[in-house]
């Protein structure tokens, strides 16, 4: 039992180091689109937590709490990924002229 726990902790720590090494090599201009896309993929955690919660027979209160937290954080991460993507794409949209503005008001018309 402790061997399996130790192996899982080692995998968690190693994956953290690998993730840090990979993400630190990404240029700043690509960081936001990459992270917003990968946050959307985080929905797999939500699905996995829901499936696990449904398949566990007689779960302890600790298991229920951990799975609930996984569902909440996963959902927030998915929503946050889409919000960041929407804001990022909004930066590339042109500004709409104000309603009722004439060419004289904008300085583009006249002599």
C-alpha positions in Angstrom: 0.0 0.0 0.0 2.7 2.5 0.9 4.7 1.5 -2.2 1.8 2.5 -4.4 1.4 5.8 -2.5 5.1 6.6 -2.8 5.0 5.8 -6.6 2.0 8.1 -7.0 3.7 10.9 -5.1 6.9 10.4 -7.2 4.8 10.7 -10.4 3.1 13.8 -9.1 6.4 15.5 -8.3 8.1 14.5 -11.5 5.1 15.7 -13.6 5.3 19.0 -11.8 9.0 19.4 -12.7 8.3 18.3 -16.3 5.4 20.7 -16.6 7.4 23.6 -15.2 10.3 22.9 -17.6 7.9 22.7 -20.6 5.9 25.8 -19.8 9.0 27.9 -18.9 10.3 27.4 -22.5 7.1 28.9 -24.1 7.6 32.5 -25.3 5.4 35.2 -23.7 3.5 35.8 -26.9 2.3 32.2 -27.0 1.6 31.8 -23.3 -1.9 33.1 -23.2 -3.3 31.2 -26.2 -1.6 28.0 -25.1 -2.8 28.2 -21.6 -6.4 29.2 -22.5 -6.5 26.2 -24.8 -5.1 23.8 -22.3 -7.5 25.1 -19.6 -10.4 24.1 -21.9 -8.9 20.6 -22.0 -9.1 20.5 -18.2 -12.7 19.5 -18.6 -11.3 15.9 -18.6 -10.7 16.4 -14.9 -14.3 17.3 -14.4 -15.5 14.3 -16.4 -13.1 12.0 -14.6 -14.2 13.3 -11.1 -17.8 12.8 -12.0 -17.3 9.3 -13.3 -15.2 8.4 -10.3 -17.7 9.8 -7.9 -20.4 7.8 -9.6 -18.5 4.5 -9.7 -17.1 4.5 -6.1 -19.1 2.3 -3.9 -19.6 3.6 -0.4 -17.1 6.5 -0.7 -15.7 8.0 2.5 -16.4 11.7 3.3 -12.8 12.5 2.5 -13.2 10.9 -1.0 -16.4 12.9 -1.6 -14.7 16.1 -0.5 -11.7 15.6 -2.8 -13.9 14.7 -5.8 -16.2 17.7 -5.1 -13.1 20.0 -5.0 -11.9 18.5 -8.2 -15.2 19.1 -9.9 -15.4 22.7 -8.7 -11.8 23.6 -9.5 -12.0 21.8 -12.9 -15.1 23.7 -13.8 -13.6 27.1 -12.8 -10.5 26.3 -14.8 -12.6 25.4 -17.9 -14.7 28.6 -17.6 -11.5 30.7 -16.9 -9.9 29.3 -20.0 -12.8 30.3 -22.2 -13.0 33.8 -20.6 -9.3 34.4 -21.2 -9.7 33.2 -24.8 -12.6 35.6 -25.3 -10.8 38.5 -23.8 -7.7 37.7 -25.9 -9.7 37.5 -29.1 -11.5 40.7 -28.1 -8.2 42.6 -28.2 -8.0 41.9 -32.0 -11.4 43.2 -32.9 -11.5 46.8 -34.2 -13.2 49.5 -32.3 -16.7 50.3 -33.5 -17.4 54.0 -34.2 -19.8 55.7 -31.8 -23.3 55.9 -33.0 -24.2 59.2 -34.6 -20.6 60.2 -35.2 -20.1 62.1 -38.4 -17.0 62.5 -40.5 -16.5 66.1 -39.1 -16.5 64.7 -35.6 -13.8 62.2 -36.3 -11.6 64.6 -38.2 -11.6 62.5 -41.4 -13.8 64.7 -43.5 -13.7 68.3 -44.8 -11.0 70.2 -46.6 
